[in-house]
Amino acid sequence: MKIVVTLDVVLAQRKMKLKDLSEEIGISLTNLSLLKTGKAKGIRFNTLSKICDTLNCQPGELLQFER
């Protein structure tokens, strides 16, 4: 069982680049890249909130549970 991050899909739907998101929310490109590739071990609710606000999405659009 794992959590899959679909940030790349949501970014593509919004026609936004990871670099632009990084600048908009003030989170390093490195940390967002780790999140996007699924290598991050966790995410703060504050960061998730900033991403959702900027991309106009719900947390469930960014995170999926797989068995």
N, CA, C and O atoms as a Tripos MOL2 file, in Angstrom:
@<TRIPOS>MOLECULE
protein
  268   267    67     0     0
PROTEIN
NO_CHARGES

@<TRIPOS>ATOM
      1 N           0.8420   -1.1740    0.0000 N.3       1 MET1
      2 CA          0.0000    0.0000    0.0000 C.3       1 MET1
      3 C           0.8880    1.2380    0.0000 C.2       1 MET1
      4 O           1.8910    1.3030    0.7110 O.2       1 MET1
      5 N           0.5000    2.2170   -0.8120 N.am      2 LYS2
      6 CA          1.2870    3.4400   -0.8580 C.3       2 LYS2
      7 C           0.4300    4.6180   -1.3160 C.2       2 LYS2
      8 O          -0.6550    4.4510   -1.8720 O.2       2 LYS2
      9 N           0.9500    5.7930   -1.0650 N.am      3 ILE3
     10 CA          0.3230    7.0290   -1.5160 C.3       3 ILE3
     11 C           1.0480    7.4810   -2.7710 C.2       3 ILE3
     12 O           2.2730    7.6050   -2.7720 O.2       3 ILE3
     13 N           0.3120    7.7240   -3.8240 N.am      4 VAL4
     14 CA          0.8770    8.1790   -5.0910 C.3       4 VAL4
     15 C           0.5650    9.6600   -5.2500 C.2       4 VAL4
     16 O          -0.5790   10.0850   -5.0880 O.2       4 VAL4
     17 N           1.5920   10.4390   -5.5690 N.am      5 VAL5
     18 CA          1.4310   11.8750   -5.7630 C.3       5 VAL5
     19 C           1.2430   12.1380   -7.2520 C.2       5 VAL5
     20 O           2.0650   11.7320   -8.0740 O.2       5 VAL5
     21 N           0.1510   12.8240   -7.5900 N.am      6 THR6
     22 CA         -0.1600   13.1070   -8.9970 C.3       6 THR6
     23 C          -0.0060   14.5930   -9.3130 C.2       6 THR6
     24 O          -0.7560   15.1560  -10.1110 O.2       6 THR6
     25 N           0.9830   15.2150   -8.6680 N.am      7 LEU7
     26 CA          1.2280   16.6390   -8.8850 C.3       7 LEU7
     27 C           1.5350   16.9330  -10.3440 C.2       7 LEU7
     28 O           1.0990   17.9560  -10.8720 O.2       7 LEU7
     29 N           2.2800   16.0530  -11.0050 N.am      8 ASP8
     30 CA          2.6160   16.2690  -12.4130 C.3       8 ASP8
     31 C           1.3750   16.3090  -13.2980 C.2       8 ASP8
     32 O           1.3150   17.0860  -14.2510 O.2       8 ASP8
     33 N           0.3940   15.4810  -12.9900 N.am      9 VAL9
     34 CA         -0.8520   15.4530  -13.7700 C.3       9 VAL9
     35 C          -1.6290   16.7520  -13.5890 C.2       9 VAL9
     36 O          -2.1080   17.3390  -14.5600 O.2       9 VAL9
     37 N          -1.7500   17.1950  -12.3430 N.am     10 VAL10
     38 CA         -2.4910   18.4330  -12.0590 C.3      10 VAL10
     39 C          -1.7740   19.6240  -12.6720 C.2      10 VAL10
     40 O          -2.4210   20.5220  -13.2120 O.2      10 VAL10
     41 N          -0.4480   19.6480  -12.5990 N.am     11 LEU11
     42 CA          0.3020   20.7380  -13.2360 C.3      11 LEU11
     43 C           0.0590   20.7610  -14.7450 C.2      11 LEU11
     44 O          -0.1350   21.8300  -15.3240 O.2      11 LEU11
     45 N           0.0680   19.6070  -15.3750 N.am     12 ALA12
     46 CA         -0.1710   19.5360  -16.8220 C.3      12 ALA12
     47 C          -1.5800   20.0140  -17.1610 C.2      12 ALA12
     48 O          -1.7690   20.7250  -18.1480 O.2      12 ALA12
     49 N          -2.5660   19.6340  -16.3580 N.am     13 GLN13
     50 CA         -3.9380   20.0760  -16.5960 C.3      13 GLN13
     51 C          -4.0630   21.5940  -16.4850 C.2      13 GLN13
     52 O          -4.8480   22.2170  -17.2000 O.2      13 GLN13
     53 N          -3.2710   22.1850  -15.5710 N.am     14 ARG14
     54 CA         -3.3200   23.6360  -15.3530 C.3      14 ARG14
     55 C          -2.3410   24.3780  -16.2630 C.2      14 ARG14
     56 O          -2.2620   25.6060  -16.2280 O.2      14 ARG14
     57 N          -1.5900   23.6180  -17.0860 N.am     15 LYS15
     58 CA         -0.5730   24.1750  -17.9800 C.3      15 LYS15
     59 C           0.4050   25.0640  -17.2140 C.2      15 LYS15
     60 O           0.6940   26.1980  -17.5950 O.2      15 LYS15
     61 N           0.8940   24.4950  -16.1240 N.am     16 MET16
     62 CA          1.8230   25.2110  -15.2520 C.3      16 MET16
     63 C           3.0740   24.3700  -15.0690 C.2      16 MET16
     64 O           3.0020   23.1430  -15.0150 O.2      16 MET16
     65 N           4.2150   25.0290  -14.9730 N.am     17 LYS17
     66 CA          5.4770   24.3390  -14.7680 C.3      17 LYS17
     67 C           5.8020   24.2910  -13.2810 C.2      17 LYS17
     68 O           5.3670   25.1460  -12.5100 O.2      17 LYS17
     69 N           6.5740   23.2790  -12.8890 N.am     18 LEU18
     70 CA          6.9570   23.1090  -11.5000 C.3      18 LEU18
     71 C           7.7100   24.3370  -10.9960 C.2      18 LEU18
     72 O           7.5380   24.7540   -9.8510 O.2      18 LEU18
     73 N           8.5350   24.9050  -11.8480 N.am     19 LYS19
     74 CA          9.3030   26.1090  -11.4810 C.3      19 LYS19
     75 C           8.3640   27.2630  -11.1400 C.2      19 LYS19
     76 O           8.5950   27.9870  -10.1710 O.2      19 LYS19
     77 N           7.3140   27.4360  -11.9270 N.am     20 ASP20
     78 CA          6.3510   28.5080  -11.6790 C.3      20 ASP20
     79 C           5.6190   28.2930  -10.3520 C.2      20 ASP20
     80 O           5.3920   29.2390   -9.5980 O.2      20 ASP20
     81 N           5.2520   27.0400  -10.0760 N.am     21 LEU21
     82 CA          4.5930   26.7190   -8.8080 C.3      21 LEU21
     83 C           5.5330   27.0110   -7.6440 C.2      21 LEU21
     84 O           5.1170   27.5730   -6.6310 O.2      21 LEU21
     85 N           6.7790   26.6350   -7.7860 N.am     22 SER22
     86 CA          7.7780   26.8730   -6.7560 C.3      22 SER22
     87 C           7.8860   28.3630   -6.4210 C.2      22 SER22
     88 O           7.8980   28.7440   -5.2500 O.2      22 SER22
     89 N           7.9610   29.1790   -7.4320 N.am     23 GLU23
     90 CA          8.0670   30.6290   -7.2300 C.3      23 GLU23
     91 C           6.7890   31.1940   -6.6140 C.2      23 GLU23
     92 O           6.8470   32.0880   -5.7700 O.2      23 GLU23
     93 N           5.6620   30.6840   -7.0230 N.am     24 GLU24
     94 CA          4.3670   31.1860   -6.5430 C.3      24 GLU24
     95 C           4.1430   30.9080   -5.0570 C.2      24 GLU24
     96 O           3.6390   31.7640   -4.3300 O.2      24 GLU24
     97 N           4.5210   29.7080   -4.6100 N.am     25 ILE25
     98 CA          4.2160   29.3370   -3.2270 C.3      25 ILE25
     99 C           5.4070   29.4670   -2.2860 C.2      25 ILE25
    100 O           5.2510   29.3280   -1.0720 O.2      25 ILE25
    101 N           6.5940   29.7310   -2.8260 N.am     26 GLY26
    102 CA          7.7610   29.9180   -1.9730 C.3      26 GLY26
    103 C           8.3430   28.6420   -1.4090 C.2      26 GLY26
    104 O           8.9230   28.6490   -0.3230 O.2      26 GLY26
    105 N           8.1980   27.5570   -2.1280 N.am     27 ILE27
    106 CA          8.7810   26.2700   -1.7460 C.3      27 ILE27
    107 C           9.8770   25.9510   -2.7560 C.2      27 ILE27
    108 O           9.7010   26.1730   -3.9540 O.2      27 ILE27
    109 N          11.0010   25.4340   -2.2820 N.am     28 SER28
    110 CA         12.1200   25.1900   -3.1910 C.3      28 SER28
    111 C          11.7480   24.2140   -4.3060 C.2      28 SER28
    112 O          10.9350   23.3090   -4.1230 O.2      28 SER28
    113 N          12.3550   24.4230   -5.4390 N.am     29 LEU29
    114 CA         12.1320   23.5520   -6.5950 C.3      29 LEU29
    115 C          12.5570   22.1210   -6.2670 C.2      29 LEU29
    116 O          11.9270   21.1620   -6.7130 O.2      29 LEU29
    117 N          13.6170   21.9840   -5.4940 N.am     30 THR30
    118 CA         14.1010   20.6570   -5.0900 C.3      30 THR30
    119 C          13.0510   19.9120   -4.2820 C.2      30 THR30
    120 O          12.7790   18.7400   -4.5450 O.2      30 THR30
    121 N          12.4590   20.5830   -3.2990 N.am     31 ASN31
    122 CA         11.4460   19.9240   -2.4670 C.3      31 ASN31
    123 C          10.2010   19.5730   -3.2680 C.2      31 ASN31
    124 O           9.6250   18.5030   -3.0710 O.2      31 ASN31
    125 N           9.7770   20.4530   -4.1670 N.am     32 LEU32
    126 CA          8.6160   20.1410   -5.0100 C.3      32 LEU32
    127 C           8.9230   18.9980   -5.9650 C.2      32 LEU32
    128 O           8.0570   18.1690   -6.2470 O.2      32 LEU32
    129 N          10.1380   18.9540   -6.4560 N.am     33 SER33
    130 CA         10.5400   17.8710   -7.3480 C.3      33 SER33
    131 C          10.5100   16.5340   -6.6240 C.2      33 SER33
    132 O          10.0680   15.5310   -7.1860 O.2      33 SER33
    133 N          10.9790   16.5130   -5.3710 N.am     34 LEU34
    134 CA         10.9230   15.2800   -4.5660 C.3      34 LEU34
    135 C           9.4770   14.8380   -4.3700 C.2      34 LEU34
    136 O           9.1660   13.6490   -4.4380 O.2      34 LEU34
    137 N           8.6070   15.7980   -4.1270 N.am     35 LEU35
    138 CA          7.1850   15.4900   -3.9490 C.3      35 LEU35
    139 C           6.5960   14.9460   -5.2430 C.2      35 LEU35
    140 O           5.8860   13.9410   -5.2340 O.2      35 LEU35
    141 N           6.8910   15.6090   -6.3520 N.am     36 LYS36
    142 CA          6.3390   15.2160   -7.6510 C.3      36 LYS36
    143 C           6.7640   13.8050   -8.0570 C.2      36 LYS36
    144 O           5.9790   13.0540   -8.6370 O.2      36 LYS36
    145 N           7.9990   13.4550   -7.7510 N.am     37 THR37
    146 CA          8.5060   12.1380   -8.1510 C.3      37 THR37
    147 C           8.1700   11.0420   -7.1510 C.2      37 THR37
    148 O           8.4970    9.8750   -7.3690 O.2      37 THR37
    149 N           7.5110   11.4190   -6.0420 N.am     38 GLY38
    150 CA          7.1190   10.4300   -5.0530 C.3      38 GLY38
    151 C           8.2320   10.0340   -4.1000 C.2      38 GLY38
    152 O           8.1060    9.0420   -3.3830 O.2      38 GLY38
    153 N           9.3170   10.7900   -4.0800 N.am     39 LYS39
    154 CA         10.4450   10.4670   -3.2180 C.3      39 LYS39
    155 C          10.3710   11.1590   -1.8650 C.2      39 LYS39
    156 O          11.1660   10.8590   -0.9740 O.2      39 LYS39
    157 N           9.4310   12.0790   -1.7000 N.am     40 ALA40
    158 CA          9.2720   12.7640   -0.4120 C.3      40 ALA40
    159 C           8.6730   11.7960    0.5990 C.2      40 ALA40
    160 O           7.8340   10.9650    0.2500 O.2      40 ALA40
    161 N           9.1000   11.9040    1.8370 N.am     41 LYS41
    162 CA          8.5870   11.0220    2.8890 C.3      41 LYS41
    163 C           7.3380   11.5880    3.5400 C.2      41 LYS41
    164 O           6.6380   10.8750    4.2590 O.2      41 LYS41
    165 N           7.0520   12.8540    3.3000 N.am     42 GLY42
    166 CA          5.8740   13.4840    3.8940 C.3      42 GLY42
    167 C           5.6570   14.8660    3.3200 C.2      42 GLY42
    168 O           6.4760   15.3740    2.5530 O.2      42 GLY42
    169 N           4.5520   15.4630    3.6960 N.am     43 ILE43
    170 CA          4.2390   16.8180    3.2600 C.3      43 ILE43
    171 C           3.4980   17.5120    4.4010 C.2      43 ILE43
    172 O           2.6210   16.9250    5.0350 O.2      43 ILE43
    173 N           3.8540   18.7370    4.6460 N.am     44 ARG44
    174 CA          3.1770   19.5210    5.6810 C.3      44 ARG44
    175 C           1.8290   19.9840    5.1450 C.2      44 ARG44
    176 O           1.6760   20.2620    3.9550 O.2      44 ARG44
    177 N           0.8560   20.0600    6.0470 N.am     45 PHE45
    178 CA         -0.4670   20.5350    5.6350 C.3      45 PHE45
    179 C          -0.3880   21.9520    5.0820 C.2      45 PHE45
    180 O          -1.1260   22.3040    4.1620 O.2      45 PHE45
    181 N           0.4960   22.7570    5.6340 N.am     46 ASN46
    182 CA          0.6640   24.1270    5.1570 C.3      46 ASN46
    183 C           1.1160   24.1420    3.6910 C.2      46 ASN46
    184 O           0.6070   24.9240    2.8890 O.2      46 ASN46
    185 N           2.0570   23.2870    3.3550 N.am     47 THR47
    186 CA          2.5430   23.1830    1.9780 C.3      47 THR47
    187 C           1.4430   22.6690    1.0590 C.2      47 THR47
    188 O           1.2430   23.1980   -0.0350 O.2      47 THR47
    189 N           0.7330   21.6410    1.5040 N.am     48 LEU48
    190 CA         -0.3670   21.0850    0.7230 C.3      48 LEU48
    191 C          -1.4360   22.1440    0.4750 C.2      48 LEU48
    192 O          -1.9920   22.2310   -0.6200 O.2      48 LEU48
    193 N          -1.7150   22.9340    1.4810 N.am     49 SER49
    194 CA         -2.6990   24.0050    1.3660 C.3      49 SER49
    195 C          -2.2690   25.0400    0.3340 C.2      49 SER49
    196 O          -3.0840   25.4880   -0.4730 O.2      49 SER49
    197 N          -0.9930   25.4220    0.3540 N.am     50 LYS50
    198 CA         -0.4810   26.4040   -0.6190 C.3      50 LYS50
    199 C          -0.5800   25.8630   -2.0450 C.2      50 LYS50
    200 O          -0.9710   26.5820   -2.9650 O.2      50 LYS50
    201 N          -0.2260   24.6030   -2.2170 N.am     51 ILE51
    202 CA         -0.2930   23.9770   -3.5450 C.3      51 ILE51
    203 C          -1.7350   23.9460   -4.0330 C.2      51 ILE51
    204 O          -2.0120   24.3200   -5.1730 O.2      51 ILE51
    205 N          -2.6540   23.5050   -3.1820 N.am     52 CYS52
    206 CA         -4.0650   23.4230   -3.5640 C.3      52 CYS52
    207 C          -4.6400   24.8000   -3.8900 C.2      52 CYS52
    208 O          -5.4100   24.9490   -4.8390 O.2      52 CYS52
    209 N          -4.2640   25.7990   -3.1000 N.am     53 ASP53
    210 CA         -4.7560   27.1570   -3.3400 C.3      53 ASP53
    211 C          -4.2570   27.6750   -4.6820 C.2      53 ASP53
    212 O          -5.0300   28.2470   -5.4510 O.2      53 ASP53
    213 N          -2.9850   27.4820   -4.9670 N.am     54 THR54
    214 CA         -2.3970   27.9700   -6.2140 C.3      54 THR54
    215 C          -2.9350   27.2300   -7.4380 C.2      54 THR54
    216 O          -3.1910   27.8410   -8.4750 O.2      54 THR54
    217 N          -3.1060   25.9180   -7.3130 N.am     55 LEU55
    218 CA         -3.5700   25.1100   -8.4480 C.3      55 LEU55
    219 C          -5.0960   24.9920   -8.4990 C.2      55 LEU55
    220 O          -5.6460   24.3700   -9.4080 O.2      55 LEU55
    221 N          -5.7690   25.5900   -7.5200 N.am     56 ASN56
    222 CA         -7.2280   25.5510   -7.4590 C.3      56 ASN56
    223 C          -7.7290   24.1010   -7.5350 C.2      56 ASN56
    224 O          -8.5260   23.7390   -8.4000 O.2      56 ASN56
    225 N          -7.2310   23.2900   -6.5950 N.am     57 CYS57
    226 CA         -7.5980   21.8710   -6.5770 C.3      57 CYS57
    227 C          -7.8160   21.4140   -5.1400 C.2      57 CYS57
    228 O          -7.5960   22.1710   -4.1950 O.2      57 CYS57
    229 N          -8.2440   20.1910   -4.9930 N.am     58 GLN58
    230 CA         -8.4580   19.5590   -3.6980 C.3      58 GLN58
    231 C          -7.2880   18.5950   -3.4260 C.2      58 GLN58
    232 O          -6.6800   18.0870   -4.3690 O.2      58 GLN58
    233 N          -6.9710   18.3410   -2.1550 N.am     59 PRO59
    234 CA         -5.8830   17.4080   -1.8420 C.3      59 PRO59
    235 C          -6.0470   16.0370   -2.5090 C.2      59 PRO59
    236 O          -5.0590   15.4030   -2.8800 O.2      59 PRO59
    237 N          -7.2830   15.5890   -2.6590 N.am     60 GLY60
    238 CA         -7.5480   14.3040   -3.2940 C.3      60 GLY60
    239 C          -7.1670   14.2500   -4.7610 C.2      60 GLY60
    240 O          -7.0160   13.1670   -5.3260 O.2      60 GLY60
    241 N          -7.0110   15.4080   -5.3810 N.am     61 GLU61
    242 CA         -6.5610   15.4460   -6.7710 C.3      61 GLU61
    243 C          -5.0460   15.2690   -6.8510 C.2      61 GLU61
    244 O          -4.5200   14.9240   -7.9090 O.2      61 GLU61
    245 N          -4.3460   15.5010   -5.7490 N.am     62 LEU62
    246 CA         -2.8910   15.4200   -5.7150 C.3      62 LEU62
    247 C          -2.3810   14.1230   -5.1180 C.2      62 LEU62
    248 O          -1.2700   13.6910   -5.4270 O.2      62 LEU62
    249 N          -3.1810   13.4970   -4.2650 N.am     63 LEU63
    250 CA         -2.7640   12.2900   -3.5520 C.3      63 LEU63
    251 C          -3.7530   11.1570   -3.7770 C.2      63 LEU63
    252 O          -4.9620   11.3480   -3.6510 O.2      63 LEU63
    253 N          -3.2390    9.9790   -4.1100 N.am     64 GLN64
    254 CA         -4.0890    8.8170   -4.3020 C.3      64 GLN64
    255 C          -3.5120    7.6340   -3.5330 C.2      64 GLN64
    256 O          -2.2970    7.4470   -3.4690 O.2      64 GLN64
    257 N          -4.3980    6.8490   -2.9580 N.am     65 PHE65
    258 CA         -4.0060    5.6600   -2.2170 C.3      65 PHE65
    259 C          -4.0940    4.4400   -3.1370 C.2      65 PHE65
    260 O          -5.1120    4.2130   -3.7910 O.2      65 PHE65
    261 N          -3.0010    3.6570   -3.1760 N.am     66 GLU66
    262 CA         -2.9990    2.4290   -3.9830 C.3      66 GLU66
    263 C          -2.6770    1.2380   -3.0840 C.2      66 GLU66
    264 O          -1.8180    1.3200   -2.2060 O.2      66 GLU66
    265 N          -3.3670    0.1540   -3.3140 N.am     67 ARG67
    266 CA         -3.0980   -1.0870   -2.5700 C.3      67 ARG67
    267 C          -1.9850   -1.8570   -3.2440 C.2      67 ARG67
    268 O          -1.6060   -2.9310   -2.7760 O.2      67 ARG67
@<TRIPOS>BOND
     1     1     2 1
     2     2     3 1
     3     3     4 2
     4     3     5 am
     5     5     6 1
     6     6     7 1
     7     7     8 2
     8     7     9 am
     9     9    10 1
    10    10    11 1
    11    11    12 2
    12    11    13 am
    13    13    14 1
    14    14    15 1
    15    15    16 2
    16    15    17 am
    17    17    18 1
    18    18    19 1
    19    19    20 2
    20    19    21 am
    21    21    22 1
    22    22    23 1
    23    23    24 2
    24    23    25 am
    25    25    26 1
    26    26    27 1
    27    27    28 2
    28    27    29 am
    29    29    30 1
    30    30    31 1
    31    31    32 2
    32    31    33 am
    33    33    34 1
    34    34    35 1
    35    35    36 2
    36    35    37 am
    37    37    38 1
    38    38    39 1
    39    39    40 2
    40    39    41 am
    41    41    42 1
    42    42    43 1
    43    43    44 2
    44    43    45 am
    45    45    46 1
    46    46    47 1
    47    47    48 2
    48    47    49 am
    49    49    50 1
    50    50    51 1
    51    51    52 2
    52    51    53 am
    53    53    54 1
    54    54    55 1
    55    55    56 2
    56    55    57 am
    57    57    58 1
    58    58    59 1
    59    59    60 2
    60    59    61 am
    61    61    62 1
    62    62    63 1
    63    63    64 2
    64    63    65 am
    65    65    66 1
    66    66    67 1
    67    67    68 2
    68    67    69 am
    69    69    70 1
    70    70    71 1
    71    71    72 2
    72    71    73 am
    73    73    74 1
    74    74    75 1
    75    75    76 2
    76    75    77 am
    77    77    78 1
    78    78    79 1
    79    79    80 2
    80    79    81 am
    81    81    82 1
    82    82    83 1
    83    83    84 2
    84    83    85 am
    85    85    86 1
    86    86    87 1
    87    87    88 2
    88    87    89 am
    89    89    90 1
    90    90    91 1
    91    91    92 2
    92    91    93 am
    93    93    94 1
    94    94    95 1
    95    95    96 2
    96    95    97 am
    97    97    98 1
    98    98    99 1
    99    99   100 2
   100    99   101 am
   101   101   102 1
   102   102   103 1
   103   103   104 2
   104   103   105 am
   105   105   106 1
   106   106   107 1
   107   107   108 2
   108   107   109 am
   109   109   110 1
   110   110   111 1
   111   111   112 2
   112   111   113 am
   113   113   114 1
   114   114   115 1
   115   115   116 2
   116   115   117 am
   117   117   118 1
   118   118   119 1
   119   119   120 2
   120   119   121 am
   121   121   122 1
   122   122   123 1
   123   123   124 2
   124   123   125 am
   125   125   126 1
   126   126   127 1
   127   127   128 2
   128   127   129 am
   129   129   130 1
   130   130   131 1
   131   131   132 2
   132   131   133 am
   133   133   134 1
   134   134   135 1
   135   135   136 2
   136   135   137 am
   137   137   138 1
   138   138   139 1
   139   139   140 2
   140   139   141 am
   141   141   142 1
   142   142   143 1
   143   143   144 2
   144   143   145 am
   145   145   146 1
   146   146   147 1
   147   147   148 2
   148   147   149 am
   149   149   150 1
   150   150   151 1
   151   151   152 2
   152   151   153 am
   153   153   154 1
   154   154   155 1
   155   155   156 2
   156   155   157 am
   157   157   158 1
   158   158   159 1
   159   159   160 2
   160   159   161 am
   161   161   162 1
   162   162   163 1
   163   163   164 2
   164   163   165 am
   165   165   166 1
   166   166   167 1
   167   167   168 2
   168   167   169 am
   169   169   170 1
   170   170   171 1
   171   171   172 2
   172   171   173 am
   173   173   174 1
   174   174   175 1
   175   175   176 2
   176   175   177 am
   177   177   178 1
   178   178   179 1
   179   179   180 2
   180   179   181 am
   181   181   182 1
   182   182   183 1
   183   183   184 2
   184   183   185 am
   185   185   186 1
   186   186   187 1
   187   187   188 2
   188   187   189 am
   189   189   190 1
   190   190   191 1
   191   191   192 2
   192   191   193 am
   193   193   194 1
   194   194   195 1
   195   195   196 2
   196   195   197 am
   197   197   198 1
   198   198   199 1
   199   199   200 2
   200   199   201 am
   201   201   202 1
   202   202   203 1
   203   203   204 2
   204   203   205 am
   205   205   206 1
   206   206   207 1
   207   207   208 2
   208   207   209 am
   209   209   210 1
   210   210   211 1
   211   211   212 2
   212   211   213 am
   213   213   214 1
   214   214   215 1
   215   215   216 2
   216   215   217 am
   217   217   218 1
   218   218   219 1
   219   219   220 2
   220   219   221 am
   221   221   222 1
   222   222   223 1
   223   223   224 2
   224   223   225 am
   225   225   226 1
   226   226   227 1
   227   227   228 2
   228   227   229 am
   229   229   230 1
   230   230   231 1
   231   231   232 2
   232   231   233 am
   233   233   234 1
   234   234   235 1
   235   235   236 2
   236   235   237 am
   237   237   238 1
   238   238   239 1
   239   239   240 2
   240   239   241 am
   241   241   242 1
   242   242   243 1
   243   243   244 2
   244   243   245 am
   245   245   246 1
   246   246   247 1
   247   247   248 2
   248   247   249 am
   249   249   250 1
   250   250   251 1
   251   251   252 2
   252   251   253 am
   253   253   254 1
   254   254   255 1
   255   255   256 2
   256   255   257 am
   257   257   258 1
   258   258   259 1
   259   259   260 2
   260   259   261 am
   261   261   262 1
   262   262   263 1
   263   263   264 2
   264   263   265 am
   265   265   266 1
   266   266   267 1
   267   267   268 2
@<TRIPOS>SUBSTRUCTURE
     1 MET1         2 RESIDUE 1 A MET
     2 LYS2         6 RESIDUE 1 A LYS
     3 ILE3        10 RESIDUE 1 A ILE
     4 VAL4        14 RESIDUE 1 A VAL
     5 VAL5        18 RESIDUE 1 A VAL
     6 THR6        22 RESIDUE 1 A THR
     7 LEU7        26 RESIDUE 1 A LEU
     8 ASP8        30 RESIDUE 1 A ASP
     9 VAL9        34 RESIDUE 1 A VAL
    10 VAL10       38 RESIDUE 1 A VAL
    11 LEU11       42 RESIDUE 1 A LEU
    12 ALA12       46 RESIDUE 1 A ALA
    13 GLN13       50 RESIDUE 1 A GLN
    14 ARG14       54 RESIDUE 1 A ARG
    15 LYS15       58 RESIDUE 1 A LYS
    16 MET16       62 RESIDUE 1 A MET
    17 LYS17       66 RESIDUE 1 A LYS
    18 LEU18       70 RESIDUE 1 A LEU
    19 LYS19       74 RESIDUE 1 A LYS
    20 ASP20       78 RESIDUE 1 A ASP
    21 LEU21       82 RESIDUE 1 A LEU
    22 SER22       86 RESIDUE 1 A SER
    23 GLU23       90 RESIDUE 1 A GLU
    24 GLU24       94 RESIDUE 1 A GLU
    25 ILE25       98 RESIDUE 1 A ILE
    26 GLY26      102 RESIDUE 1 A GLY
    27 ILE27      106 RESIDUE 1 A ILE
    28 SER28      110 RESIDUE 1 A SER
    29 LEU29      114 RESIDUE 1 A LEU
    30 THR30      118 RESIDUE 1 A THR
    31 ASN31      122 RESIDUE 1 A ASN
    32 LEU32      126 RESIDUE 1 A LEU
    33 SER33      130 RESIDUE 1 A SER
    34 LEU34      134 RESIDUE 1 A LEU
    35 LEU35      138 RESIDUE 1 A LEU
    36 LYS36      142 RESIDUE 1 A LYS
    37 THR37      146 RESIDUE 1 A THR
    38 GLY38      150 RESIDUE 1 A GLY
    39 LYS39      154 RESIDUE 1 A LYS
    40 ALA40      158 RESIDUE 1 A ALA
    41 LYS41      162 RESIDUE 1 A LYS
    42 GLY42      166 RESIDUE 1 A GLY
    43 ILE43      170 RESIDUE 1 A ILE
    44 ARG44      174 RESIDUE 1 A ARG
    45 PHE45      178 RESIDUE 1 A PHE
    46 ASN46      182 RESIDUE 1 A ASN
    47 THR47      186 RESIDUE 1 A THR
    48 LEU48      190 RESIDUE 1 A LEU
    49 SER49      194 RESIDUE 1 A SER
    50 LYS50      198 RESIDUE 1 A LYS
    51 ILE51      202 RESIDUE 1 A ILE
    52 CYS52      206 RESIDUE 1 A CYS
    53 ASP53      210 RESIDUE 1 A ASP
    54 THR54      214 RESIDUE 1 A THR
    55 LEU55      218 RESIDUE 1 A LEU
    56 ASN56      222 RESIDUE 1 A ASN
    57 CYS57      226 RESIDUE 1 A CYS
    58 GLN58      230 RESIDUE 1 A GLN
    59 PRO59      234 RESIDUE 1 A PRO
    60 GLY60      238 RESIDUE 1 A GLY
    61 GLU61      242 RESIDUE 1 A GLU
    62 LEU62      246 RESIDUE 1 A LEU
    63 LEU63      250 RESIDUE 1 A LEU
    64 GLN64      254 RESIDUE 1 A GLN
    65 PHE65      258 RESIDUE 1 A PHE
    66 GLU66      262 RESIDUE 1 A GLU
    67 ARG67      266 RESIDUE 1 A ARG
